[in-house]
Amino acid sequence: MSKREANKAEKLLRIRHAAQELFEQRGYDDTTMREIARQAKVALGTLFLYASNKRDLLFLIANETMEEAVSQAARLCSADHGLIDNFMTLTILHLRIFGRQPALFRLVLRELLFYDSGEQGRRATRNRARMLELIANWVAAAEGCGEIDLPQPPDFIAWMLFSVMQAELRRWIALEEQDLEDGIRHCWAAAALLLNGFARAPVAADAGRGDIERLAALTS
């Protein structure tokens, strides 16, 4: 690593530590970019080279950890493990990460919704896309080995499972205490319900024109 690269990495580390410390001590909403620059001992203009706003800084802190969770899931999971085990492995990796810094990740989950601007926001969006692709691959593998039948394409099923995971992470991180076993059991139950289904008579996989018109009229 060149001296210039080492200096840049050292500044980035100071910025990350300063932002995280101030977010936790003063609160995300009350912290300013100028205060973060002062705490990190960098010029305000330098800070904006690394992150365009506070949200970007928040993701600068969290992105590396969340990316590693997806990479670790890709290494640990395979078609031989079954869909529920693969999905729960990915979920548990996130539960462990979030549980180590619950205050920080409450903020991350709050700001993540619909946020894709700024370099770090786009980076978080790319990691989410990578996660969805990984789940879709597990779904396709589960269909290929006869574990499940697919009424919808793998990427749609992946989105549903991802939505379950997001809801479960938000529920768990909002609790006063984060108990890993509780998080695992609750998410497993939700995913199992989705995978097993619970209708006595099959529900149509797609809404027909009549269904759409009937429901639209009912709610107009």
C-alpha positions in Angstrom: 0.0 0.0 0.0 1.4 3.4 -1.0 1.7 6.2 1.5 -1.2 8.0 -0.2 -3.4 5.0 0.0 -2.5 4.4 3.7 -3.3 8.0 4.5 -6.7 7.7 2.8 -7.5 4.5 4.6 -6.5 6.1 7.9 -8.7 9.1 7.3 -11.6 6.8 6.4 -11.2 4.8 9.6 -11.2 8.1 11.7 -14.3 9.3 9.9 -16.1 5.9 10.5 -15.2 5.9 14.2 -16.1 9.6 14.7 -19.5 9.2 13.0 -20.4 6.1 14.9 -19.3 7.6 18.2 -21.3 10.8 17.7 -24.4 9.0 16.3 -24.4 6.8 19.5 -23.7 9.6 21.9 -25.7 12.5 20.5 -28.1 10.8 18.3 -28.2 10.5 14.6 -30.7 13.4 14.1 -28.8 15.8 16.3 -25.3 15.2 14.8 -24.0 17.4 12.1 -21.5 16.7 9.3 -19.4 19.6 10.7 -19.2 17.9 14.1 -18.2 14.6 12.5 -15.4 16.3 10.5 -14.2 18.0 13.7 -14.2 14.8 15.7 -12.4 12.9 12.9 -9.9 15.8 12.5 -10.5 16.2 8.8 -11.6 19.2 6.8 -15.4 19.4 6.1 -14.6 19.2 2.3 -12.6 16.1 2.9 -15.5 14.5 4.7 -17.7 15.1 1.7 -15.3 13.2 -0.5 -16.1 10.1 1.5 -19.9 10.6 2.1 -22.3 13.1 0.6 -24.6 13.3 3.7 -25.3 11.8 7.1 -27.2 8.8 5.6 -24.2 8.1 3.4 -22.0 8.1 6.6 -24.4 5.8 8.3 -24.0 3.3 5.5 -20.3 3.9 5.4 -20.2 2.5 8.9 -22.5 -0.5 8.2 -21.9 -1.5 4.6 -18.7 -3.5 5.1 -20.2 -5.6 7.9 -23.4 -6.3 5.9 -21.5 -7.2 2.8 -19.4 -9.6 4.8 -22.6 -11.3 6.1 -23.7 -12.0 2.5 -20.2 -13.2 1.5 -20.2 -15.5 4.5 -23.6 -16.9 3.7 -22.5 -17.6 0.1 -19.5 -19.6 1.6 -21.5 -21.5 4.2 -24.7 -22.3 2.2 -25.2 -24.8 -0.6 -28.1 -26.6 -2.4 -27.3 -29.7 -0.2 -28.4 -27.8 3.0 -32.1 -27.2 2.0 -33.8 -23.9 1.5 -34.9 -23.2 5.1 -31.4 -23.9 6.4 -29.8 -21.6 3.8 -32.3 -18.9 4.5 -31.9 -19.1 8.2 -28.1 -19.1 8.0 -28.3 -15.8 6.1 -30.8 -14.5 8.7 -28.7 -15.6 11.7 -25.6 -13.9 10.3 -27.5 -10.7 10.3 -29.0 -11.3 13.7 -25.5 -11.7 15.1 -24.3 -8.5 13.5 -27.3 -6.5 14.5 -27.2 -7.8 18.0 -23.6 -6.6 18.6 -24.6 -3.0 17.8 -28.4 -2.7 18.2 -28.5 1.1 18.5 -26.5 1.5 15.3 -28.5 -1.0 13.2 -31.9 0.5 14.4 -30.7 3.6 12.6 -29.5 1.7 9.6 -32.8 -0.1 9.2 -34.7 3.2 9.7 -32.7 5.0 7.0 -32.4 2.0 4.6 -36.0 2.1 3.5 -36.2 3.5 0.0 -32.7 5.1 0.3 -30.4 4.6 -2.7 -28.8 8.0 -3.2 -25.1 8.7 -2.4 -22.3 6.3 -3.1 -22.7 4.4 0.2 -26.5 4.2 -0.3 -25.9 2.7 -3.8 -23.4 0.3 -2.3 -26.1 -0.9 0.2 -28.5 -1.3 -2.7 -26.0 -3.4 -4.6 -25.5 -5.6 -1.6 -29.3 -6.0 -1.3 -29.4 -7.1 -5.0 -26.6 -9.5 -4.3 -28.5 -11.0 -1.4 -31.7 -11.3 -3.4 -29.7 -13.1 -6.2 -28.2 -15.5 -3.6 -31.7 -16.4 -2.2 -33.1 -16.8 -5.7 -30.3 -19.3 -6.5 -31.2 -21.3 -3.4 -34.8 -21.2 -4.4 -34.0 -22.5 -7.9 -31.7 -25.2 -6.5 -34.5 -26.3 -4.1 -36.9 -26.6 -7.0 -34.3 -28.5 -9.1 -33.8 -31.2 -6.4 -37.6 -31.5 -5.9 -37.7 -29.9 -2.5 -40.3 -27.3 -3.5 -42.7 -26.4 -6.4 -42.6 -22.9 -7.7 -45.9 -21.1 -8.5 -43.8 -18.0 -9.2 -40.3 -17.3 -10.5 -37.4 -17.8 -8.1 -36.6 -14.1 -8.0 -40.2 -13.4 -6.8 -40.0 -16.1 -4.1 -36.6 -14.7 -3.1 -38.2 -11.2 -2.7 -40.9 -12.7 -0.4 -38.3 -14.5 1.7 -36.2 -11.4 1.9 -39.2 -9.4 3.0 -39.8 -11.9 5.8 -36.2 -11.5 6.9 -36.4 -7.7 6.8 -39.6 -7.7 8.9 -38.1 -10.2 11.4 -34.9 -8.2 11.7 -36.9 -5.0 12.3 -39.1 -6.8 14.9 -36.1 -8.2 16.7 -33.9 -5.2 16.8 -36.8 -3.1 18.2 -37.0 -5.3 21.3 -35.6 -4.1 24.5 -33.3 -7.1 24.6 -32.0 -9.1 21.6 -32.2 -12.8 22.3 -30.7 -14.8 19.4 -32.9 -17.9 20.1 -36.1 -15.8 20.0 -35.0 -14.2 16.7 -34.2 -17.6 15.1 -37.5 -19.2 16.3 -39.7 -16.3 15.2 -38.1 -16.0 11.8 -38.2 -19.8 11.2 -41.9 -19.8 12.0 -42.6 -17.0 9.6 -40.5 -18.5 6.8 -42.1 -22.0 7.4 -45.6 -20.5 7.1 -44.6 -18.9 3.8 -43.0 -22.1 2.4 -45.7 -24.5 3.7 -48.8 -22.3 2.9 -51.9 -22.3 4.9 -54.9 -22.2 2.6 -57.3 -25.2 2.4 -58.1 -24.3 -1.1 -55.4 -23.0 -3.5 -55.4 -19.2 -4.0 -54.8 -18.1 -7.6 -51.1 -17.3 -8.1 -52.0 -14.1 -10.0 -54.8 -11.6 -9.6 -57.2 -11.7 -12.5 -58.9 -8.8 -14.1 -62.1 -9.6 -12.2 -60.3 -9.7 -8.9 -58.6 -6.4 -9.5 -61.9 -4.6 -10.5 -63.8 -6.2 -7.6 -61.2 -5.1 -5.0 -60.7 -1.6 -6.6 -64.5 -1.1 -6.5 -64.6 -2.3 -2.9 -62.0 0.2 -1.7 -63.1 3.2 -3.9 
